[in-house]
């Protein structure tokens, strides 16, 4: 026990540090993508293979809504797995460090996903494999402790047949694994079978296990009246993501090593070797976990936006040092609009189009924050559409139901809104009420001013939002300002003066700084309203004159960019002249 405790404490501390300390927003988002509802019928769950296991795994996974609770449950499960491996294969305390290889593999199997949590079509991709392998290893340990041949025959028949219905793919793993273990013992440890009869007995058991493991699934598929997936319960990936299967393969097939060799004894060198393997595998789990800064920052900004903490969104945007993705830029702009400071400081925030570090291309901006952006900008049709399409594609996740409910409530569809509210009330952590959203809806209603023109976005959320507002005419004060700002962002200045003059009376004594900068620039480039009649801040006007003088003195725009950035990089002028080639979405 003294040798087991250090490994256990180190694993627990490491895993909690990784999950709660560094991947906390990832856990919160995982919970929102978990379709778990508390009043599911037991009979209904038993009507499908692996239904019970998947439901239990989804319930545990939904606890990630409270990150420390979910992480603690996950750690307990992985610790139990290591101890079951030790018990099943009779590993001595000196070799106990090796028993943690499956646990580290399953930890990485989850933490490597990153952006893929949005596209994995599995209800409990974090907990299903740890639970399933825990059961599989336990059953392997039971086999080794069965003495009577009749009990072993019953085991071979019951585990693949009945076990498949309860545990899915993981029950089918047990029997072929045992067949391999029996053959491996004959090949790797022949000295243990001095009597020919003993060796033959193991060989016959191996053949019987092979027949049971491979024939029973085929028989099940033919006899059952419904089509079944042999891999049900297991988190699998398409061929283009085959590299993501490696941690799971390591977690499972490492157990076969325990069957090939006897890990017995209590010598110090054994503990040293096991410790080196433990540290090496733990280091790999940490290094290969998806800890992309932009991904985690986007999730933190998204979660703050979902509860209306717009100042926190801006604080996160300011604190990031690397180039942002378009998702981060979109959330920053939304927060500036919500706080009424869009016209003063939008171009002082970092802009960029860093790549989404996902293993395959996809519309990641739409999948992550599409419904959120559309909802808060008043594009309720698109918010509802994408939430519903993703719900159909990936399952009834609370993340989608939230926006279906909010859009229905905002549109005055009370019966539909209450239906979604009742569904959300069946979750553990995502119940919402009408009163919670009234202030949010009040801020969005001025944007519900639509033309009679049908259009589409093709999933290009930012591109559509920018152009739909930049090309819009009239509407509420909020819509006119969005039209003005999005025209500046897209550098489409055709309607600048009409929008500027429409908003001028509403600004009273202070015109937002970026609009002053744009007015000075438009007057210089195109003419238009006499800026002398406008309440332009003298400091802004003097700064513009310095920019004009510096540009005329230095010449070429491309050469000017680096030299002018320290003084003018936070101005609309710098954005207009020097910021080019940014992607959208």
C-alpha positions in Angstrom: 0.0 0.0 0.0 2.9 2.4 0.8 4.1 2.0 -2.8 0.7 2.5 -4.3 -0.2 5.7 -2.5 2.5 8.0 -4.1 1.4 7.0 -7.6 -2.2 7.6 -6.7 -1.6 11.0 -5.2 0.6 12.2 -8.0 -2.0 11.0 -10.6 -4.9 12.8 -8.8 -2.9 16.0 -8.4 -1.7 16.0 -12.0 -5.2 15.3 -13.4 -7.0 17.9 -11.3 -4.3 20.5 -12.2 -4.7 19.7 -15.9 -8.4 19.6 -16.0 -9.4 22.3 -13.5 -6.4 24.4 -13.6 -5.9 24.6 -17.4 -8.9 23.1 -19.1 -11.7 24.5 -17.0 -13.6 26.2 -19.9 -13.2 23.0 -21.9 -15.0 21.1 -19.2 -17.8 23.6 -19.0 -18.3 23.5 -22.7 -18.3 19.7 -22.6 -21.1 19.7 -20.1 -23.2 22.0 -22.3 -22.7 19.6 -25.2 -23.9 16.6 -23.1 -27.6 15.5 -23.8 -28.5 14.2 -20.3 -32.1 14.4 -19.0 -33.0 13.0 -15.6 -36.3 11.4 -16.3 -35.3 8.9 -19.0 -37.3 5.6 -18.8 -35.3 2.5 -17.7 -37.3 0.5 -20.1 -36.5 2.9 -22.9 -32.8 2.7 -22.1 -32.9 -1.1 -22.2 -34.4 -1.1 -25.6 -31.1 -0.2 -27.2 -27.6 -1.7 -26.7 -25.4 0.0 -24.2 -28.3 2.3 -23.3 -27.7 2.1 -19.5 -23.9 2.6 -19.7 -24.3 5.6 -22.1 -26.9 7.2 -19.9 -24.8 6.8 -16.8 -21.8 8.2 -18.6 -23.8 11.2 -19.9 -25.0 11.9 -16.4 -21.5 11.9 -15.0 -20.3 14.0 -17.9 -22.9 16.6 -17.3 -21.3 17.3 -13.9 -18.6 19.1 -15.8 -21.0 22.1 -15.6 -19.4 22.3 -12.1 -15.8 21.8 -13.3 -14.2 20.6 -10.0 -17.1 18.2 -9.4 -16.9 16.7 -12.9 -13.1 16.5 -12.8 -13.2 14.9 -9.4 -15.6 12.2 -10.6 -13.5 11.6 -13.7 -10.3 11.3 -11.6 -12.0 8.8 -9.2 -13.1 6.7 -12.2 -9.5 6.7 -13.7 -8.1 5.8 -10.3 -10.5 2.9 -10.0 -9.5 1.8 -13.4 -5.8 1.6 -12.4 -6.7 -0.5 -9.3 -8.9 -2.8 -11.3 -6.0 -3.4 -13.7 -3.8 -4.3 -10.8 -6.4 -6.7 -9.4 -7.3 -8.3 -12.7 -3.8 -9.1 -13.8 -2.3 -9.7 -10.3 0.3 -6.9 -10.7 2.6 -6.5 -7.7 3.0 -3.2 -5.8 6.5 -2.9 -7.3 5.1 -2.7 -10.8 2.0 -0.7 -9.8 3.2 2.3 -11.8 2.5 0.4 -15.0 -1.2 0.1 -14.1 -1.7 3.8 -14.7 -0.9 3.6 -18.4 -4.6 2.9 -19.3 -5.8 5.8 -17.1 -3.3 8.2 -18.7 -4.4 6.9 -22.2 -8.1 7.6 -21.5 -7.3 11.0 -20.0 -5.6 12.0 -23.2 -8.3 10.4 -25.3 -10.6 13.1 -23.9 -8.3 16.1 -23.4 -6.9 15.8 -27.0 -10.3 16.6 -28.6 -10.3 20.4 -28.5 -12.6 21.7 -31.3 -13.8 18.2 -32.1 -16.1 18.2 -29.1 -18.6 20.0 -31.4 -18.5 17.3 -34.1 -18.1 14.0 -32.2 -21.5 12.3 -32.4 -21.4 10.6 -29.1 -23.5 11.5 -26.0 -20.8 10.9 -23.5 -17.4 11.1 -25.2 -15.5 11.7 -21.9 -16.9 9.1 -19.6 -18.1 6.2 -21.8 -14.7 4.7 -22.5 -13.4 4.9 -18.9 -16.6 3.3 -17.7 -16.6 0.7 -20.4 -12.9 -0.3 -20.0 -13.4 -0.4 -16.2 -16.1 -3.0 -16.7 -14.1 -4.9 -19.3 -11.0 -5.2 -17.1 -13.2 -6.2 -14.2 -14.7 -9.1 -16.2 -11.2 -10.2 -17.3 -10.3 -10.4 -13.7 -13.4 -12.4 -12.9 -12.4 -15.0 -15.6 -9.1 -15.5 -14.1 -10.8 -16.3 -10.8 -13.3 -18.8 -12.1 -12.2 -22.4 -11.3 -15.1 -24.5 -12.5 -15.1 -25.2 -16.3 -18.9 -24.9 -16.3 -18.7 -21.3 -14.9 -16.2 -20.5 -17.7 -18.5 -21.8 -20.4 -21.4 -19.8 -19.0 -19.1 -16.7 -18.9 -18.2 -17.2 -22.6 -21.9 -17.3 -23.5 -23.3 -14.6 -21.2 -20.7 -11.9 -21.5 -20.9 -11.4 -25.3 -24.7 -11.9 -25.5 -26.1 -10.3 -22.4 -23.1 -8.1 -21.8 -23.4 -6.5 -25.2 -26.9 -5.3 -24.5 -25.7 -3.7 -21.2 -22.2 -2.6 -22.0 -22.1 -2.6 -25.8 -18.7 -2.7 -27.5 -16.8 -3.2 -24.2 -18.5 -6.5 -23.5 -17.4 -7.8 -26.9 -13.8 -6.8 -26.2 -13.6 -9.1 -23.2 -13.8 -12.5 -24.8 -11.3 -11.9 -27.7 -9.0 -10.3 -25.2 -9.1 -13.4 -23.0 -8.4 -15.6 -26.0 -5.3 -13.6 -26.7 -4.3 -13.7 -23.0 -4.6 -17.5 -23.0 -2.5 -17.9 -26.1 0.0 -15.4 -24.9 0.5 -17.3 -21.7 1.2 -20.4 -23.7 3.7 -18.7 -26.0 5.4 -16.4 -23.5 5.4 -18.6 -20.4 5.7 -22.2 -21.6 7.5 -23.2 -18.5 4.3 -22.9 -16.5 2.6 -25.7 -18.4 4.9 -28.7 -17.8 2.1 -31.2 -18.4 0.8 -31.4 -22.0 -2.7 -31.7 -20.6 -2.4 -28.2 -19.0 -1.1 -26.6 -22.1 -3.8 -28.3 -24.2 -6.5 -27.1 -21.8 -5.4 -23.4 -22.2 -5.2 -23.9 -26.0 -8.8 -25.2 -26.1 -10.1 -22.4 -23.9 -8.4 -19.9 -26.2 -10.1 -21.5 -29.2 -13.5 -21.6 -27.5 -13.1 -17.9 -26.5 -12.2 -17.0 -30.1 -15.3 -18.7 -31.4 -17.5 -17.1 -28.7 -16.0 -13.6 -29.2 -16.2 -13.6 -33.0 -19.3 -15.7 -33.7 -21.7 -14.3 -31.2 -21.6 -10.7 -32.5 -22.4 -12.0 -36.0 -25.2 -14.1 -34.7 -26.6 -11.1 -32.7 -26.6 -9.0 -35.8 -28.5 -11.6 -37.8 -31.1 -12.5 -35.1 -32.0 -9.0 -33.7 -34.9 -7.3 -35.5 -33.1 -3.9 -35.4 -29.8 -2.9 -37.0 -27.0 -2.6 -34.4 -23.6 -1.1 -34.3 -21.0 -3.4 -32.9 -18.9 -0.4 -31.7 -21.9 1.1 -29.8 -20.6 2.9 -26.7 -17.1 3.4 -27.9 -15.9 6.9 -29.0 -14.7 6.2 -32.6 -13.3 8.6 -35.2 -13.3 8.7 -39.0 -10.3 7.5 -41.0 -9.0 11.1 -41.4 -8.8 11.3 -37.6 -7.3 7.9 -37.0 -4.4 9.4 -35.1 -6.8 10.3 -32.3 -7.5 6.6 -31.7 -3.9 6.0 -30.4 -4.5 7.0 -26.7 -7.5 4.6 -26.5 -5.5 1.8 -28.3 -2.7 2.4 -25.8 -5.2 2.3 -22.9 -6.7 -1.0 -24.0 -3.8 -3.0 -25.6 -1.4 -2.1 -22.8 -3.5 -4.5 -20.7 -2.4 -7.3 -23.0 1.2 -6.8 -21.9 0.1 -7.8 -18.4 -1.2 -11.1 -19.8 2.0 -11.8 -21.6 4.4 -11.3 -18.6 4.1 -11.8 -14.9 4.6 -8.5 -13.2 5.5 -9.9 -9.8 8.2 -9.4 -7.3 9.2 -6.5 -5.1 12.7 -5.4 -6.1 13.7 -1.8 -6.3 14.6 -1.8 -9.9 11.1 -2.9 -10.7 9.7 0.1 -8.9 12.2 2.3 -10.7 11.2 1.0 -14.2 7.5 1.4 -13.4 8.1 5.0 -12.1 9.9 5.9 -15.3 7.1 4.6 -17.4 4.5 6.3 -15.2 6.3 9.7 -15.6 6.9 9.2 -19.3 3.2 8.4 -20.1 2.0 11.2 -17.8 4.3 13.7 -19.7 2.9 12.6 -23.0 -0.7 13.0 -21.7 0.1 16.6 -20.7 2.0 17.5 -23.8 -0.5 16.1 -26.2 -3.6 17.5 -24.5 -5.2 20.2 -26.5 -4.3 23.4 -24.6 -4.5 25.9 -27.4 -4.6 29.4 -25.9 -7.0 30.8 -28.5 -9.4 27.9 -28.1 -9.6 28.2 -24.3 -9.8 32.1 -24.5 -12.7 31.8 -26.9 -14.5 29.4 -24.6 -14.0 31.8 -21.6 -15.3 34.7 -23.7 -18.3 32.7 -24.9 -19.3 31.6 -21.4 -19.0 35.2 -20.1 -21.2 36.4 -23.0 -23.8 33.7 -22.3 -24.4 35.2 -18.9 -24.1 38.9 -20.0 -20.7 39.6 -18.4 -19.6 41.8 -21.3 -16.8 43.5 -19.3 -15.3 40.1 -18.6 -15.3 39.4 -22.4 -13.4 42.6 -23.0 -11.0 41.8 -20.2 -10.2 38.4 -21.6 -9.7 39.9 -25.1 -7.2 42.5 -23.7 -5.3 39.9 -21.7 -4.4 37.7 -24.7 -1.0 38.2 -26.2 -1.2 36.1 -29.4 -3.0 36.9 -32.6 -6.8 36.2 -32.1 -9.0 34.0 -34.2 -12.0 35.5 -35.9 -14.3 34.0 -33.2 -12.4 36.0 -30.6 -12.7 39.2 -32.7 -16.4 38.6 -33.2 -17.0 38.2 -29.5 -15.0 41.3 -28.7 -17.0 43.4 -31.1 -20.2 42.1 -29.7 -19.1 43.0 -26.2 -18.1 46.5 -27.3 -21.6 46.9 -28.9 -23.3 45.7 -25.8 -21.3 48.1 -23.6 -21.9 51.1 -25.9 -18.1 51.6 -26.5 -17.9 50.3 -30.0 -17.4 53.7 -31.6 -14.7 54.7 -29.1 -12.3 51.8 -28.7 -13.1 49.0 -31.2 -10.0 49.5 -33.3 -7.8 49.6 -30.1 -8.5 45.9 -29.6 -6.3 43.2 -31.2 -7.5 42.1 -34.7 -6.4 39.0 -36.5 -7.3 35.8 -38.3 -5.2 33.1 -36.6 -6.0 29.6 -37.7 -8.2 27.3 -35.6 -5.8 24.6 -34.6 -8.2 21.8 -35.3 -7.2 18.5 -37.0 -9.7 19.0 -39.8 -11.3 22.1 -41.5 -14.9 23.0 -40.5 -17.1 26.1 -39.8 -15.7 26.3 -36.3 -16.9 29.9 -35.7 -20.5 28.9 -36.6 -20.3 25.7 -34.5 -18.9 27.5 -31.4 -20.7 30.8 -31.4 -22.9 31.1 -34.4 -26.3 31.0 -32.6 -24.9 33.3 -29.9 -23.9 36.0 -32.3 -27.1 35.8 -34.4 -29.2 35.9 -31.3 -27.6 39.0 -29.8 -27.5 40.8 -33.1 -31.3 40.2 -33.6 -30.9 37.7 -36.5 -33.3 35.3 -34.8 -34.1 33.3 -37.9 -30.4 32.3 -38.4 -29.9 31.7 -34.6 -32.9 29.3 -34.6 -31.9 27.6 -37.9 -28.3 26.8 -36.9 -29.3 25.7 -33.3 -31.9 23.4 -34.8 -29.6 22.0 -37.5 -26.9 21.2 -35.0 -29.4 19.6 -32.7 -30.6 17.3 -35.5 -27.0 16.6 -36.5 -25.4 16.1 -33.1 -28.2 15.4 -30.6 -30.4 17.3 -28.1 -27.6 19.2 -26.4 -28.5 21.9 -23.9 -26.2 24.3 -25.8 -28.6 24.2 -28.7 -31.8 24.1 -26.7 -30.8 27.3 -24.9 -31.0 29.3 -28.1 -34.1 27.5 -29.4 -35.8 28.6 -26.1 -34.4 32.1 -26.2 -35.4 32.8 -29.8 -38.9 31.4 -29.3 -39.3 33.6 -26.2 -38.0 36.6 -28.0 -40.3 36.0 -30.9 -43.3 35.8 -28.6 -43.9 32.1 -29.3 -44.8 31.3 -25.7 -46.1 27.7 -26.2 -42.9 26.7 -28.1 -40.7 28.5 -25.6 -42.3 26.7 -22.7 -41.8 23.4 -24.4 -38.1 24.0 -24.7 -38.0 25.3 -21.1 -39.6 22.0 -19.9 -36.9 20.1 -21.7 -34.1 22.2 -20.2 -35.7 21.8 -16.8 -35.0 18.0 -17.1 -31.2 18.7 -17.2 -29.2 19.0 -14.0 -27.7 22.4 -14.6 -29.4 24.3 -17.5 -32.8 25.3 -16.3 -33.8 28.8 -17.5 -36.8 31.0 -16.8 -38.5 33.9 -18.6 -37.6 36.4 -16.0 -33.9 35.7 -16.3 -33.8 36.7 -19.9 -36.1 39.8 -19.9 -33.3 42.3 -19.7 -31.4 40.5 -22.4 -34.5 40.4 -24.7 -35.1 44.1 -24.1 -31.7 45.0 -25.5 -32.2 42.8 -28.6 -35.7 44.0 -29.6 -34.5 47.2 -31.3 -32.5 45.1 -33.7 -35.6 43.1 -34.9 -36.1 45.2 -37.9 -36.0 43.1 -41.0 -36.3 43.8 -44.8 -38.5 41.7 -47.0 -35.5 40.2 -48.7 -34.7 36.5 -48.4 -31.0 35.7 -48.0 -28.7 33.1 -46.6 -25.3 32.9 -44.9 -23.9 29.5 -46.1 -22.5 29.1 -42.6 -20.3 32.2 -43.0 -21.5 33.9 -39.9 -19.1 36.9 -39.6 -19.2 37.6 -43.3 -22.9 37.6 -43.3 -23.3 39.8 -40.2 -20.7 42.4 -41.5 -22.4 42.8 -44.9 -26.0 42.6 -43.8 -25.5 45.5 -41.4 -23.1 47.4 -43.7 -25.6 47.3 -46.5 -28.7 48.0 -44.4 -30.6 51.2 -44.4 -32.7 52.8 -41.7 -34.0 51.1 -38.6 -33.5 51.9 -34.9 -30.7 53.9 -33.6 -28.9 50.7 -32.7 -29.2 49.3 -36.2 -28.0 52.6 -37.8 -24.9 52.5 -35.6 -24.2 48.9 -36.4 -24.6 49.8 -40.1 -22.1 52.7 -39.7 -19.5 50.6 -37.8 -19.8 47.6 -40.1 -19.4 49.9 -43.0 -16.1 51.1 -41.5 -15.0 47.6 -40.7 -15.7 46.4 -44.3 -14.3 49.7 -45.7 -17.5 50.2 -47.5 -17.9 54.0 -46.9 -20.6 54.7 -49.5 -23.3 55.5 -46.9 -21.0 56.9 -44.2 -22.2 60.5 -44.2 -26.0 59.8 -44.2 -25.6 57.4 -41.2 -23.1 59.7 -39.5 -25.5 62.7 -39.7 -28.5 60.6 -38.6 -26.6 59.6 -35.5 -25.0 63.0 -34.8 -27.9 64.4 -32.7 -27.9 61.3 -30.5 -24.2 61.8 -29.5 -24.8 65.2 -27.9 -21.5 66.7 -27.0 -19.1 63.8 -27.7 -18.8 62.0 -31.1 -17.2 58.6 -30.6 -13.5 58.7 -31.4 -13.5 56.3 -34.3 -16.4 58.1 -36.0 -14.4 61.4 -35.6 -11.4 59.7 -37.2 -13.5 58.4 -40.1 -15.2 61.8 -40.6 -11.8 63.5 -40.9 -10.5 60.8 -43.3 -13.6 60.9 -45.5 -13.5 64.6 -45.7 -9.8 64.5 -46.7 -10.3 61.7 -49.3 -13.8 62.3 -50.7 -15.0 65.6 -49.4 -18.5 65.7 -48.0 -19.7 67.4 -44.8 -17.5 70.3 -43.7 -15.7 68.9 -40.6 -15.2 72.5 -39.4 -18.9 72.5 -38.4 -18.6 69.3 -36.5 -17.6 69.0 -32.8 -14.3 67.3 -33.6 -11.9 66.9 -30.7 -8.8 69.1 -31.3 -6.6 66.2 -30.1 -8.1 63.9 -32.8 -7.7 66.5 -35.5 -4.1 67.2 -34.6 -3.3 63.5 -34.5 -4.8 63.2 -38.0 -2.6 66.0 -39.3 0.4 64.2 -37.9 -0.6 61.0 -39.8 -1.0 63.0 -43.1 2.3 64.6 -42.6 4.1 61.4 -41.8 2.5 59.5 -44.7 3.4 62.2 -47.2 7.0 62.2 -45.9 7.5 58.4 -45.8 5.8 57.5 -49.0 4.7 53.9 -49.7 1.9 52.5 -47.5 3.5 49.1 -47.0 6.7 50.6 -45.7 4.8 53.0 -43.5 2.8 50.3 -41.6 5.5 49.2 -39.1 6.7 52.8 -38.5 3.3 54.3 -38.0 1.9 51.5 -35.8 3.3 52.7 -32.5 1.5 56.0 -32.7 -1.5 55.3 -34.9 -2.0 51.5 -34.6 -5.2 52.0 -32.4 -6.9 54.4 -34.9 -9.4 53.7 -37.7 -7.0 55.4 -40.1 -4.4 52.7 -39.5 -7.0 49.9 -39.9 -8.3 51.5 -43.2 -4.9 52.0 -44.8 -2.8 49.1 -43.5 -4.9 46.2 -42.2 -5.6 44.0 -45.1 -6.1 40.3 -45.9 -8.0 39.4 -42.8 -10.2 36.3 -43.3 -13.7 36.0 -41.9 -14.9 32.9 -40.1 
